[in-house]
Amino acid sequence: FQTDPVTGRVVLDSITGKPKAATYERNRNTPARIAARRTHYEDWIAAILFNHLISAADAYVAANLWDFPVNVKGGISARHSAQVVATLQW
C-alpha cells in the first residue's frame, strides 16, 4: 500500500475509503501464479488418488473379514492398567 512519507500511515482513497495500492499487476495470471496453481492441482489429484487407494484396500479387507469370528474386549484391571483381550476361534 501507499504510505504517507511524513506520518508513515497508509494513504486512503478519497472515494472508496480503502487503502491505495502502491503497485498494480496488469495481469493477475502471471506465469508464476499459473505454475503454483498447476502444482496445487497436481497435489490434490495425488491426494485423492492416495485416498481412493487406501479406501479400496480397506473395503477389500472388510469384505473378506466380515464373517471372521473374533471377540475383542477392553477394560481396566485390578492394578489400574489398561488391557485389551482378543479371542480368535479357528
PDB file of N, CA, C and O in Angstrom:
ATOM      1  N   PHE A   1       0.822  -1.180   0.000  1.00  0.00           N
ATOM      2  CA  PHE A   1       0.000   0.000   0.000  1.00  0.00           C
ATOM      3  C   PHE A   1       0.868   1.248   0.000  1.00  0.00           C
ATOM      4  O   PHE A   1       2.024   1.226   0.423  1.00  0.00           O
ATOM      5  N   GLN A   2       0.284   2.327  -0.482  1.00  0.00           N
ATOM      6  CA  GLN A   2       0.993   3.604  -0.449  1.00  0.00           C
ATOM      7  C   GLN A   2       1.002   4.136   0.981  1.00  0.00           C
ATOM      8  O   GLN A   2       0.003   4.048   1.694  1.00  0.00           O
ATOM      9  N   THR A   3       2.134   4.683   1.387  1.00  0.00           N
ATOM     10  CA  THR A   3       2.227   5.267   2.722  1.00  0.00           C
ATOM     11  C   THR A   3       2.586   6.743   2.614  1.00  0.00           C
ATOM     12  O   THR A   3       3.277   7.169   1.689  1.00  0.00           O
ATOM     13  N   ASP A   4       2.105   7.501   3.572  1.00  0.00           N
ATOM     14  CA  ASP A   4       2.426   8.926   3.644  1.00  0.00           C
ATOM     15  C   ASP A   4       3.853   9.052   4.178  1.00  0.00           C
ATOM     16  O   ASP A   4       4.144   8.535   5.257  1.00  0.00           O
ATOM     17  N   PRO A   5       4.755   9.728   3.452  1.00  0.00           N
ATOM     18  CA  PRO A   5       6.146   9.798   3.896  1.00  0.00           C
ATOM     19  C   PRO A   5       6.325  10.571   5.200  1.00  0.00           C
ATOM     20  O   PRO A   5       7.319  10.366   5.897  1.00  0.00           O
ATOM     21  N   VAL A   6       5.397  11.446   5.544  1.00  0.00           N
ATOM     22  CA  VAL A   6       5.529  12.247   6.765  1.00  0.00           C
ATOM     23  C   VAL A   6       5.058  11.464   7.988  1.00  0.00           C
ATOM     24  O   VAL A   6       5.763  11.386   8.994  1.00  0.00           O
ATOM     25  N   THR A   7       3.852  10.881   7.895  1.00  0.00           N
ATOM     26  CA  THR A   7       3.269  10.194   9.053  1.00  0.00           C
ATOM     27  C   THR A   7       3.541   8.700   9.061  1.00  0.00           C
ATOM     28  O   THR A   7       3.512   8.072  10.119  1.00  0.00           O
ATOM     29  N   GLY A   8       3.802   8.126   7.903  1.00  0.00           N
ATOM     30  CA  GLY A   8       4.005   6.681   7.820  1.00  0.00           C
ATOM     31  C   GLY A   8       2.714   5.891   7.788  1.00  0.00           C
ATOM     32  O   GLY A   8       2.736   4.661   7.821  1.00  0.00           O
ATOM     33  N   ARG A   9       1.592   6.583   7.724  1.00  0.00           N
ATOM     34  CA  ARG A   9       0.291   5.906   7.678  1.00  0.00           C
ATOM     35  C   ARG A   9      -0.078   5.564   6.245  1.00  0.00           C
ATOM     36  O   ARG A   9       0.437   6.151   5.294  1.00  0.00           O
ATOM     37  N   VAL A  10      -0.972   4.610   6.114  1.00  0.00           N
ATOM     38  CA  VAL A  10      -1.449   4.187   4.802  1.00  0.00           C
ATOM     39  C   VAL A  10      -2.337   5.273   4.217  1.00  0.00           C
ATOM     40  O   VAL A  10      -3.173   5.842   4.919  1.00  0.00           O
ATOM     41  N   VAL A  11      -2.157   5.566   2.922  1.00  0.00           N
ATOM     42  CA  VAL A  11      -2.962   6.570   2.225  1.00  0.00           C
ATOM     43  C   VAL A  11      -4.269   5.917   1.800  1.00  0.00           C
ATOM     44  O   VAL A  11      -4.270   4.864   1.163  1.00  0.00           O
ATOM     45  N   LEU A  12      -5.393   6.555   2.161  1.00  0.00           N
ATOM     46  CA  LEU A  12      -6.710   6.032   1.812  1.00  0.00           C
ATOM     47  C   LEU A  12      -7.244   6.744   0.584  1.00  0.00           C
ATOM     48  O   LEU A  12      -6.985   7.929   0.373  1.00  0.00           O
ATOM     49  N   ASP A  13      -7.995   6.003  -0.224  1.00  0.00           N
ATOM     50  CA  ASP A  13      -8.643   6.576  -1.401  1.00  0.00           C
ATOM     51  C   ASP A  13      -9.772   7.491  -0.936  1.00  0.00           C
ATOM     52  O   ASP A  13     -10.546   7.125  -0.051  1.00  0.00           O
ATOM     53  N   SER A  14      -9.866   8.667  -1.523  1.00  0.00           N
ATOM     54  CA  SER A  14     -10.882   9.631  -1.092  1.00  0.00           C
ATOM     55  C   SER A  14     -12.292   9.204  -1.480  1.00  0.00           C
ATOM     56  O   SER A  14     -13.253   9.650  -0.853  1.00  0.00           O
ATOM     57  N   ILE A  15     -12.445   8.362  -2.483  1.00  0.00           N
ATOM     58  CA  ILE A  15     -13.778   7.946  -2.939  1.00  0.00           C
ATOM     59  C   ILE A  15     -14.255   6.707  -2.181  1.00  0.00           C
ATOM     60  O   ILE A  15     -15.372   6.687  -1.663  1.00  0.00           O
ATOM     61  N   THR A  16     -13.419   5.683  -2.117  1.00  0.00           N
ATOM     62  CA  THR A  16     -13.843   4.419  -1.515  1.00  0.00           C
ATOM     63  C   THR A  16     -13.460   4.293  -0.047  1.00  0.00           C
ATOM     64  O   THR A  16     -14.087   3.530   0.687  1.00  0.00           O
ATOM     65  N   GLY A  17     -12.455   5.018   0.388  1.00  0.00           N
ATOM     66  CA  GLY A  17     -12.002   4.900   1.770  1.00  0.00           C
ATOM     67  C   GLY A  17     -11.100   3.705   2.008  1.00  0.00           C
ATOM     68  O   GLY A  17     -10.720   3.423   3.144  1.00  0.00           O
ATOM     69  N   LYS A  18     -10.759   3.008   0.946  1.00  0.00           N
ATOM     70  CA  LYS A  18      -9.884   1.844   1.056  1.00  0.00           C
ATOM     71  C   LYS A  18      -8.443   2.273   0.807  1.00  0.00           C
ATOM     72  O   LYS A  18      -8.205   3.286   0.150  1.00  0.00           O
ATOM     73  N   PRO A  19      -7.477   1.513   1.325  1.00  0.00           N
ATOM     74  CA  PRO A  19      -6.070   1.861   1.091  1.00  0.00           C
ATOM     75  C   PRO A  19      -5.727   1.815  -0.395  1.00  0.00           C
ATOM     76  O   PRO A  19      -6.219   0.963  -1.134  1.00  0.00           O
ATOM     77  N   LYS A  20      -4.866   2.756  -0.823  1.00  0.00           N
ATOM     78  CA  LYS A  20      -4.418   2.787  -2.211  1.00  0.00           C
ATOM     79  C   LYS A  20      -3.272   1.798  -2.383  1.00  0.00           C
ATOM     80  O   LYS A  20      -2.377   1.708  -1.543  1.00  0.00           O
ATOM     81  N   ALA A  21      -3.318   1.071  -3.469  1.00  0.00           N
ATOM     82  CA  ALA A  21      -2.254   0.111  -3.756  1.00  0.00           C
ATOM     83  C   ALA A  21      -1.028   0.845  -4.272  1.00  0.00           C
ATOM     84  O   ALA A  21      -1.147   1.810  -5.028  1.00  0.00           O
ATOM     85  N   ALA A  22       0.157   0.387  -3.862  1.00  0.00           N
ATOM     86  CA  ALA A  22       1.398   1.017  -4.311  1.00  0.00           C
ATOM     87  C   ALA A  22       1.730   0.588  -5.733  1.00  0.00           C
ATOM     88  O   ALA A  22       2.228   1.389  -6.524  1.00  0.00           O
ATOM     89  N   THR A  23       1.460  -0.655  -6.057  1.00  0.00           N
ATOM     90  CA  THR A  23       1.723  -1.161  -7.408  1.00  0.00           C
ATOM     91  C   THR A  23       0.513  -1.953  -7.875  1.00  0.00           C
ATOM     92  O   THR A  23      -0.255  -2.477  -7.069  1.00  0.00           O
ATOM     93  N   TYR A  24       0.361  -2.030  -9.162  1.00  0.00           N
ATOM     94  CA  TYR A  24      -0.727  -2.791  -9.760  1.00  0.00           C
ATOM     95  C   TYR A  24      -0.137  -3.810 -10.717  1.00  0.00           C
ATOM     96  O   TYR A  24       0.804  -3.518 -11.456  1.00  0.00           O
ATOM     97  N   GLU A  25      -0.704  -5.011 -10.694  1.00  0.00           N
ATOM     98  CA  GLU A  25      -0.326  -6.002 -11.695  1.00  0.00           C
ATOM     99  C   GLU A  25      -1.278  -5.855 -12.861  1.00  0.00           C
ATOM    100  O   GLU A  25      -2.494  -5.781 -12.684  1.00  0.00           O
ATOM    101  N   ARG A  26      -0.718  -5.814 -14.041  1.00  0.00           N
ATOM    102  CA  ARG A  26      -1.559  -5.669 -15.222  1.00  0.00           C
ATOM    103  C   ARG A  26      -2.378  -6.935 -15.457  1.00  0.00           C
ATOM    104  O   ARG A  26      -3.539  -6.866 -15.861  1.00  0.00           O
ATOM    105  N   ASN A  27      -1.771  -8.076 -15.205  1.00  0.00           N
ATOM    106  CA  ASN A  27      -2.439  -9.348 -15.416  1.00  0.00           C
ATOM    107  C   ASN A  27      -2.271 -10.184 -14.154  1.00  0.00           C
ATOM    108  O   ASN A  27      -1.150 -10.436 -13.713  1.00  0.00           O
ATOM    109  N   ARG A  28      -3.377 -10.608 -13.581  1.00  0.00           N
ATOM    110  CA  ARG A  28      -3.305 -11.407 -12.357  1.00  0.00           C
ATOM    111  C   ARG A  28      -2.761 -12.802 -12.616  1.00  0.00           C
ATOM    112  O   ARG A  28      -2.211 -13.423 -11.706  1.00  0.00           O
ATOM    113  N   ASN A  29      -2.898 -13.305 -13.825  1.00  0.00           N
ATOM    114  CA  ASN A  29      -2.460 -14.659 -14.143  1.00  0.00           C
ATOM    115  C   ASN A  29      -1.033 -14.645 -14.671  1.00  0.00           C
ATOM    116  O   ASN A  29      -0.788 -14.924 -15.845  1.00  0.00           O
ATOM    117  N   THR A  30      -0.106 -14.319 -13.798  1.00  0.00           N
ATOM    118  CA  THR A  30       1.301 -14.313 -14.174  1.00  0.00           C
ATOM    119  C   THR A  30       1.788 -15.754 -14.299  1.00  0.00           C
ATOM    120  O   THR A  30       1.166 -16.657 -13.740  1.00  0.00           O
ATOM    121  N   PRO A  31       2.876 -15.988 -15.014  1.00  0.00           N
ATOM    122  CA  PRO A  31       3.390 -17.358 -15.149  1.00  0.00           C
ATOM    123  C   PRO A  31       3.695 -18.029 -13.809  1.00  0.00           C
ATOM    124  O   PRO A  31       3.502 -19.236 -13.665  1.00  0.00           O
ATOM    125  N   ALA A  32       4.166 -17.263 -12.836  1.00  0.00           N
ATOM    126  CA  ALA A  32       4.453 -17.849 -11.522  1.00  0.00           C
ATOM    127  C   ALA A  32       3.171 -18.328 -10.844  1.00  0.00           C
ATOM    128  O   ALA A  32       3.154 -19.393 -10.226  1.00  0.00           O
ATOM    129  N   ARG A  33       2.106 -17.549 -10.957  1.00  0.00           N
ATOM    130  CA  ARG A  33       0.839 -17.938 -10.339  1.00  0.00           C
ATOM    131  C   ARG A  33       0.230 -19.145 -11.051  1.00  0.00           C
ATOM    132  O   ARG A  33      -0.346 -20.020 -10.404  1.00  0.00           O
ATOM    133  N   ILE A  34       0.353 -19.195 -12.360  1.00  0.00           N
ATOM    134  CA  ILE A  34      -0.167 -20.339 -13.115  1.00  0.00           C
ATOM    135  C   ILE A  34       0.579 -21.606 -12.715  1.00  0.00           C
ATOM    136  O   ILE A  34      -0.039 -22.655 -12.532  1.00  0.00           O
ATOM    137  N   ALA A  35       1.898 -21.522 -12.576  1.00  0.00           N
ATOM    138  CA  ALA A  35       2.689 -22.690 -12.166  1.00  0.00           C
ATOM    139  C   ALA A  35       2.310 -23.135 -10.757  1.00  0.00           C
ATOM    140  O   ALA A  35       2.222 -24.334 -10.493  1.00  0.00           O
ATOM    141  N   ALA A  36       2.087 -22.194  -9.857  1.00  0.00           N
ATOM    142  CA  ALA A  36       1.699 -22.543  -8.488  1.00  0.00           C
ATOM    143  C   ALA A  36       0.334 -23.221  -8.463  1.00  0.00           C
ATOM    144  O   ALA A  36       0.138 -24.200  -7.744  1.00  0.00           O
ATOM    145  N   ARG A  37      -0.605 -22.704  -9.246  1.00  0.00           N
ATOM    146  CA  ARG A  37      -1.930 -23.328  -9.290  1.00  0.00           C
ATOM    147  C   ARG A  37      -1.866 -24.727  -9.892  1.00  0.00           C
ATOM    148  O   ARG A  37      -2.564 -25.632  -9.436  1.00  0.00           O
ATOM    149  N   ARG A  38      -1.038 -24.905 -10.907  1.00  0.00           N
ATOM    150  CA  ARG A  38      -0.890 -26.223 -11.510  1.00  0.00           C
ATOM    151  C   ARG A  38      -0.299 -27.203 -10.488  1.00  0.00           C
ATOM    152  O   ARG A  38      -0.721 -28.357 -10.417  1.00  0.00           O
ATOM    153  N   THR A  39       0.670 -26.745  -9.704  1.00  0.00           N
ATOM    154  CA  THR A  39       1.265 -27.597  -8.674  1.00  0.00           C
ATOM    155  C   THR A  39       0.231 -27.971  -7.624  1.00  0.00           C
ATOM    156  O   THR A  39       0.165 -29.129  -7.211  1.00  0.00           O
ATOM    157  N   HIS A  40      -0.576 -27.011  -7.186  1.00  0.00           N
ATOM    158  CA  HIS A  40      -1.612 -27.312  -6.202  1.00  0.00           C
ATOM    159  C   HIS A  40      -2.623 -28.300  -6.767  1.00  0.00           C
ATOM    160  O   HIS A  40      -3.071 -29.202  -6.059  1.00  0.00           O
ATOM    161  N   TYR A  41      -2.981 -28.140  -8.013  1.00  0.00           N
ATOM    162  CA  TYR A  41      -3.925 -29.048  -8.661  1.00  0.00           C
ATOM    163  C   TYR A  41      -3.365 -30.466  -8.688  1.00  0.00           C
ATOM    164  O   TYR A  41      -4.077 -31.426  -8.395  1.00  0.00           O
ATOM    165  N   GLU A  42      -2.082 -30.595  -9.041  1.00  0.00           N
ATOM    166  CA  GLU A  42      -1.450 -31.913  -9.076  1.00  0.00           C
ATOM    167  C   GLU A  42      -1.372 -32.523  -7.678  1.00  0.00           C
ATOM    168  O   GLU A  42      -1.522 -33.735  -7.526  1.00  0.00           O
ATOM    169  N   ASP A  43      -1.139 -31.700  -6.660  1.00  0.00           N
ATOM    170  CA  ASP A  43      -1.114 -32.203  -5.285  1.00  0.00           C
ATOM    171  C   ASP A  43      -2.476 -32.745  -4.879  1.00  0.00           C
ATOM    172  O   ASP A  43      -2.563 -33.789  -4.232  1.00  0.00           O
ATOM    173  N   TRP A  44      -3.543 -32.039  -5.256  1.00  0.00           N
ATOM    174  CA  TRP A  44      -4.882 -32.514  -4.916  1.00  0.00           C
ATOM    175  C   TRP A  44      -5.209 -33.817  -5.644  1.00  0.00           C
ATOM    176  O   TRP A  44      -5.832 -34.708  -5.066  1.00  0.00           O
ATOM    177  N   ILE A  45      -4.801 -33.933  -6.890  1.00  0.00           N
ATOM    178  CA  ILE A  45      -5.041 -35.176  -7.635  1.00  0.00           C
ATOM    179  C   ILE A  45      -4.319 -36.333  -6.955  1.00  0.00           C
ATOM    180  O   ILE A  45      -4.892 -37.412  -6.799  1.00  0.00           O
ATOM    181  N   ALA A  46      -3.066 -36.123  -6.546  1.00  0.00           N
ATOM    182  CA  ALA A  46      -2.303 -37.170  -5.863  1.00  0.00           C
ATOM    183  C   ALA A  46      -2.958 -37.543  -4.535  1.00  0.00           C
ATOM    184  O   ALA A  46      -3.020 -38.723  -4.192  1.00  0.00           O
ATOM    185  N   ALA A  47      -3.447 -36.561  -3.786  1.00  0.00           N
ATOM    186  CA  ALA A  47      -4.101 -36.842  -2.508  1.00  0.00           C
ATOM    187  C   ALA A  47      -5.387 -37.634  -2.708  1.00  0.00           C
ATOM    188  O   ALA A  47      -5.674 -38.554  -1.941  1.00  0.00           O
ATOM    189  N   ILE A  48      -6.160 -37.286  -3.728  1.00  0.00           N
ATOM    190  CA  ILE A  48      -7.410 -38.006  -3.996  1.00  0.00           C
ATOM    191  C   ILE A  48      -7.124 -39.441  -4.426  1.00  0.00           C
ATOM    192  O   ILE A  48      -7.803 -40.367  -3.984  1.00  0.00           O
ATOM    193  N   LEU A  49      -6.126 -39.630  -5.282  1.00  0.00           N
ATOM    194  CA  LEU A  49      -5.766 -40.989  -5.697  1.00  0.00           C
ATOM    195  C   LEU A  49      -5.287 -41.822  -4.512  1.00  0.00           C
ATOM    196  O   LEU A  49      -5.670 -42.985  -4.388  1.00  0.00           O
ATOM    197  N   PHE A  50      -4.466 -41.254  -3.648  1.00  0.00           N
ATOM    198  CA  PHE A  50      -3.998 -41.969  -2.463  1.00  0.00           C
ATOM    199  C   PHE A  50      -5.172 -42.328  -1.558  1.00  0.00           C
ATOM    200  O   PHE A  50      -5.237 -43.444  -1.042  1.00  0.00           O
ATOM    201  N   ASN A  51      -6.098 -41.396  -1.362  1.00  0.00           N
ATOM    202  CA  ASN A  51      -7.271 -41.647  -0.538  1.00  0.00           C
ATOM    203  C   ASN A  51      -8.098 -42.796  -1.104  1.00  0.00           C
ATOM    204  O   ASN A  51      -8.544 -43.666  -0.356  1.00  0.00           O
ATOM    205  N   HIS A  52      -8.304 -42.805  -2.407  1.00  0.00           N
ATOM    206  CA  HIS A  52      -9.096 -43.869  -3.018  1.00  0.00           C
ATOM    207  C   HIS A  52      -8.372 -45.212  -2.947  1.00  0.00           C
ATOM    208  O   HIS A  52      -9.013 -46.248  -2.775  1.00  0.00           O
ATOM    209  N   LEU A  53      -7.068 -45.208  -3.075  1.00  0.00           N
ATOM    210  CA  LEU A  53      -6.303 -46.448  -2.965  1.00  0.00           C
ATOM    211  C   LEU A  53      -6.427 -47.038  -1.567  1.00  0.00           C
ATOM    212  O   LEU A  53      -6.663 -48.238  -1.422  1.00  0.00           O
ATOM    213  N   ILE A  54      -6.272 -46.222  -0.546  1.00  0.00           N
ATOM    214  CA  ILE A  54      -6.405 -46.696   0.834  1.00  0.00           C
ATOM    215  C   ILE A  54      -7.840 -47.135   1.111  1.00  0.00           C
ATOM    216  O   ILE A  54      -8.051 -48.136   1.795  1.00  0.00           O
ATOM    217  N   SER A  55      -8.819 -46.415   0.599  1.00  0.00           N
ATOM    218  CA  SER A  55     -10.225 -46.797   0.788  1.00  0.00           C
ATOM    219  C   SER A  55     -10.531 -48.127   0.117  1.00  0.00           C
ATOM    220  O   SER A  55     -11.275 -48.940   0.665  1.00  0.00           O
ATOM    221  N   ALA A  56      -9.969 -48.355  -1.060  1.00  0.00           N
ATOM    222  CA  ALA A  56     -10.179 -49.629  -1.750  1.00  0.00           C
ATOM    223  C   ALA A  56      -9.551 -50.773  -0.970  1.00  0.00           C
ATOM    224  O   ALA A  56     -10.149 -51.843  -0.856  1.00  0.00           O
ATOM    225  N   ALA A  57      -8.359 -50.567  -0.434  1.00  0.00           N
ATOM    226  CA  ALA A  57      -7.716 -51.608   0.373  1.00  0.00           C
ATOM    227  C   ALA A  57      -8.530 -51.890   1.630  1.00  0.00           C
ATOM    228  O   ALA A  57      -8.680 -53.050   2.015  1.00  0.00           O
ATOM    229  N   ASP A  58      -9.052 -50.864   2.270  1.00  0.00           N
ATOM    230  CA  ASP A  58      -9.877 -51.037   3.457  1.00  0.00           C
ATOM    231  C   ASP A  58     -11.160 -51.795   3.122  1.00  0.00           C
ATOM    232  O   ASP A  58     -11.571 -52.676   3.876  1.00  0.00           O
ATOM    233  N   ALA A  59     -11.790 -51.463   2.011  1.00  0.00           N
ATOM    234  CA  ALA A  59     -13.012 -52.155   1.596  1.00  0.00           C
ATOM    235  C   ALA A  59     -12.732 -53.619   1.278  1.00  0.00           C
ATOM    236  O   ALA A  59     -13.541 -54.487   1.607  1.00  0.00           O
ATOM    237  N   TYR A  60     -11.601 -53.901   0.646  1.00  0.00           N
ATOM    238  CA  TYR A  60     -11.237 -55.281   0.320  1.00  0.00           C
ATOM    239  C   TYR A  60     -11.043 -56.099   1.595  1.00  0.00           C
ATOM    240  O   TYR A  60     -11.548 -57.216   1.703  1.00  0.00           O
ATOM    241  N   VAL A  61     -10.320 -55.547   2.550  1.00  0.00           N
ATOM    242  CA  VAL A  61     -10.088 -56.259   3.811  1.00  0.00           C
ATOM    243  C   VAL A  61     -11.398 -56.436   4.562  1.00  0.00           C
ATOM    244  O   VAL A  61     -11.652 -57.513   5.101  1.00  0.00           O
ATOM    245  N   ALA A  62     -12.232 -55.412   4.612  1.00  0.00           N
ATOM    246  CA  ALA A  62     -13.512 -55.505   5.312  1.00  0.00           C
ATOM    247  C   ALA A  62     -14.421 -56.542   4.660  1.00  0.00           C
ATOM    248  O   ALA A  62     -15.134 -57.262   5.360  1.00  0.00           O
ATOM    249  N   ALA A  63     -14.407 -56.630   3.339  1.00  0.00           N
ATOM    250  CA  ALA A  63     -15.256 -57.598   2.641  1.00  0.00           C
ATOM    251  C   ALA A  63     -14.803 -59.026   2.905  1.00  0.00           C
ATOM    252  O   ALA A  63     -15.633 -59.933   2.973  1.00  0.00           O
ATOM    253  N   ASN A  64     -13.504 -59.239   3.055  1.00  0.00           N
ATOM    254  CA  ASN A  64     -13.000 -60.587   3.286  1.00  0.00           C
ATOM    255  C   ASN A  64     -13.028 -60.995   4.752  1.00  0.00           C
ATOM    256  O   ASN A  64     -12.960 -62.188   5.048  1.00  0.00           O
ATOM    257  N   LEU A  65     -13.125 -60.058   5.669  1.00  0.00           N
ATOM    258  CA  LEU A  65     -13.107 -60.382   7.092  1.00  0.00           C
ATOM    259  C   LEU A  65     -14.449 -60.153   7.775  1.00  0.00           C
ATOM    260  O   LEU A  65     -14.513 -60.172   9.004  1.00  0.00           O
ATOM    261  N   TRP A  66     -15.513 -59.941   7.026  1.00  0.00           N
ATOM    262  CA  TRP A  66     -16.786 -59.610   7.650  1.00  0.00           C
ATOM    263  C   TRP A  66     -17.331 -60.755   8.497  1.00  0.00           C
ATOM    264  O   TRP A  66     -18.044 -60.499   9.468  1.00  0.00           O
ATOM    265  N   ASP A  67     -17.021 -62.009   8.166  1.00  0.00           N
ATOM    266  CA  ASP A  67     -17.527 -63.142   8.943  1.00  0.00           C
ATOM    267  C   ASP A  67     -16.432 -63.813   9.769  1.00  0.00           C
ATOM    268  O   ASP A  67     -16.604 -64.955  10.194  1.00  0.00           O
ATOM    269  N   PHE A  68     -15.330 -63.141  10.001  1.00  0.00           N
ATOM    270  CA  PHE A  68     -14.229 -63.688  10.783  1.00  0.00           C
ATOM    271  C   PHE A  68     -14.603 -63.619  12.259  1.00  0.00           C
ATOM    272  O   PHE A  68     -14.833 -62.526  12.777  1.00  0.00           O
ATOM    273  N   PRO A  69     -14.672 -64.770  12.956  1.00  0.00           N
ATOM    274  CA  PRO A  69     -15.126 -64.764  14.352  1.00  0.00           C
ATOM    275  C   PRO A  69     -14.026 -64.256  15.296  1.00  0.00           C
ATOM    276  O   PRO A  69     -13.015 -64.927  15.501  1.00  0.00           O
ATOM    277  N   VAL A  70     -14.230 -63.103  15.846  1.00  0.00           N
ATOM    278  CA  VAL A  70     -13.266 -62.544  16.798  1.00  0.00           C
ATOM    279  C   VAL A  70     -14.025 -61.735  17.849  1.00  0.00           C
ATOM    280  O   VAL A  70     -14.974 -61.016  17.537  1.00  0.00           O
ATOM    281  N   ASN A  71     -13.593 -61.868  19.076  1.00  0.00           N
ATOM    282  CA  ASN A  71     -14.142 -61.072  20.169  1.00  0.00           C
ATOM    283  C   ASN A  71     -13.017 -60.216  20.727  1.00  0.00           C
ATOM    284  O   ASN A  71     -11.942 -60.723  21.048  1.00  0.00           O
ATOM    285  N   VAL A  72     -13.261 -58.945  20.839  1.00  0.00           N
ATOM    286  CA  VAL A  72     -12.277 -58.024  21.402  1.00  0.00           C
ATOM    287  C   VAL A  72     -12.914 -57.349  22.601  1.00  0.00           C
ATOM    288  O   VAL A  72     -14.003 -56.784  22.509  1.00  0.00           O
ATOM    289  N   LYS A  73     -12.216 -57.416  23.730  1.00  0.00           N
ATOM    290  CA  LYS A  73     -12.705 -56.793  24.958  1.00  0.00           C
ATOM    291  C   LYS A  73     -11.631 -55.864  25.492  1.00  0.00           C
ATOM    292  O   LYS A  73     -10.438 -56.130  25.348  1.00  0.00           O
ATOM    293  N   GLY A  74     -12.048 -54.807  26.090  1.00  0.00           N
ATOM    294  CA  GLY A  74     -11.116 -53.875  26.711  1.00  0.00           C
ATOM    295  C   GLY A  74     -11.611 -53.493  28.083  1.00  0.00           C
ATOM    296  O   GLY A  74     -12.808 -53.555  28.363  1.00  0.00           O
ATOM    297  N   GLY A  75     -10.695 -53.102  28.932  1.00  0.00           N
ATOM    298  CA  GLY A  75     -11.097 -52.705  30.273  1.00  0.00           C
ATOM    299  C   GLY A  75      -9.906 -52.311  31.106  1.00  0.00           C
ATOM    300  O   GLY A  75      -8.786 -52.180  30.613  1.00  0.00           O
ATOM    301  N   ILE A  76     -10.177 -52.124  32.403  1.00  0.00           N
ATOM    302  CA  ILE A  76      -9.131 -51.754  33.353  1.00  0.00           C
ATOM    303  C   ILE A  76      -8.996 -52.892  34.350  1.00  0.00           C
ATOM    304  O   ILE A  76      -9.990 -53.374  34.892  1.00  0.00           O
ATOM    305  N   SER A  77      -7.756 -53.320  34.592  1.00  0.00           N
ATOM    306  CA  SER A  77      -7.519 -54.431  35.511  1.00  0.00           C
ATOM    307  C   SER A  77      -7.544 -53.928  36.954  1.00  0.00           C
ATOM    308  O   SER A  77      -7.715 -52.736  37.208  1.00  0.00           O
ATOM    309  N   ALA A  78      -7.369 -54.859  37.891  1.00  0.00           N
ATOM    310  CA  ALA A  78      -7.389 -54.509  39.313  1.00  0.00           C
ATOM    311  C   ALA A  78      -6.230 -53.591  39.683  1.00  0.00           C
ATOM    312  O   ALA A  78      -6.325 -52.833  40.648  1.00  0.00           O
ATOM    313  N   ARG A  79      -5.143 -53.653  38.929  1.00  0.00           N
ATOM    314  CA  ARG A  79      -3.979 -52.803  39.213  1.00  0.00           C
ATOM    315  C   ARG A  79      -4.052 -51.468  38.462  1.00  0.00           C
ATOM    316  O   ARG A  79      -3.040 -50.780  38.332  1.00  0.00           O
ATOM    317  N   HIS A  80      -5.213 -51.105  37.979  1.00  0.00           N
ATOM    318  CA  HIS A  80      -5.451 -49.839  37.272  1.00  0.00           C
ATOM    319  C   HIS A  80      -4.592 -49.695  36.020  1.00  0.00           C
ATOM    320  O   HIS A  80      -4.062 -48.619  35.743  1.00  0.00           O
ATOM    321  N   SER A  81      -4.462 -50.766  35.281  1.00  0.00           N
ATOM    322  CA  SER A  81      -3.765 -50.701  33.996  1.00  0.00           C
ATOM    323  C   SER A  81      -4.744 -51.127  32.906  1.00  0.00           C
ATOM    324  O   SER A  81      -5.627 -51.953  33.136  1.00  0.00           O
ATOM    325  N   ALA A  82      -4.579 -50.562  31.737  1.00  0.00           N
ATOM    326  CA  ALA A  82      -5.480 -50.871  30.626  1.00  0.00           C
ATOM    327  C   ALA A  82      -5.093 -52.205  30.012  1.00  0.00           C
ATOM    328  O   ALA A  82      -3.917 -52.565  29.961  1.00  0.00           O
ATOM    329  N   GLN A  83      -6.094 -52.929  29.548  1.00  0.00           N
ATOM    330  CA  GLN A  83      -5.829 -54.207  28.897  1.00  0.00           C
ATOM    331  C   GLN A  83      -6.793 -54.409  27.745  1.00  0.00           C
ATOM    332  O   GLN A  83      -7.932 -53.945  27.776  1.00  0.00           O
ATOM    333  N   VAL A  84      -6.317 -55.109  26.730  1.00  0.00           N
ATOM    334  CA  VAL A  84      -7.133 -55.468  25.578  1.00  0.00           C
ATOM    335  C   VAL A  84      -6.981 -56.964  25.375  1.00  0.00           C
ATOM    336  O   VAL A  84      -5.864 -57.478  25.309  1.00  0.00           O
ATOM    337  N   VAL A  85      -8.112 -57.667  25.274  1.00  0.00           N
ATOM    338  CA  VAL A  85      -8.100 -59.113  25.094  1.00  0.00           C
ATOM    339  C   VAL A  85      -8.812 -59.429  23.787  1.00  0.00           C
ATOM    340  O   VAL A  85      -9.934 -58.977  23.557  1.00  0.00           O
ATOM    341  N   ALA A  86      -8.158 -60.203  22.936  1.00  0.00           N
ATOM    342  CA  ALA A  86      -8.755 -60.632  21.672  1.00  0.00           C
ATOM    343  C   ALA A  86      -8.818 -62.150  21.659  1.00  0.00           C
ATOM    344  O   ALA A  86      -7.831 -62.818  21.965  1.00  0.00           O
ATOM    345  N   THR A  87      -9.981 -62.698  21.303  1.00  0.00           N
ATOM    346  CA  THR A  87     -10.173 -64.139  21.236  1.00  0.00           C
ATOM    347  C   THR A  87     -10.480 -64.525  19.796  1.00  0.00           C
ATOM    348  O   THR A  87     -11.413 -63.997  19.191  1.00  0.00           O
ATOM    349  N   LEU A  88      -9.686 -65.454  19.247  1.00  0.00           N
ATOM    350  CA  LEU A  88      -9.883 -65.942  17.884  1.00  0.00           C
ATOM    351  C   LEU A  88     -10.271 -67.409  17.927  1.00  0.00           C
ATOM    352  O   LEU A  88      -9.703 -68.174  18.707  1.00  0.00           O
ATOM    353  N   GLN A  89     -11.222 -67.812  17.109  1.00  0.00           N
ATOM    354  CA  GLN A  89     -11.608 -69.210  17.003  1.00  0.00           C
ATOM    355  C   GLN A  89     -11.234 -69.715  15.624  1.00  0.00           C
ATOM    356  O   GLN A  89     -11.562 -69.077  14.624  1.00  0.00           O
ATOM    357  N   TRP A  90     -10.558 -70.841  15.552  1.00  0.00           N
ATOM    358  CA  TRP A  90     -10.150 -71.427  14.271  1.00  0.00           C
ATOM    359  C   TRP A  90     -11.045 -72.563  13.908  1.00  0.00           C
ATOM    360  O   TRP A  90     -10.860 -73.185  12.862  1.00  0.00           O
TER     361      TRP A  90
END
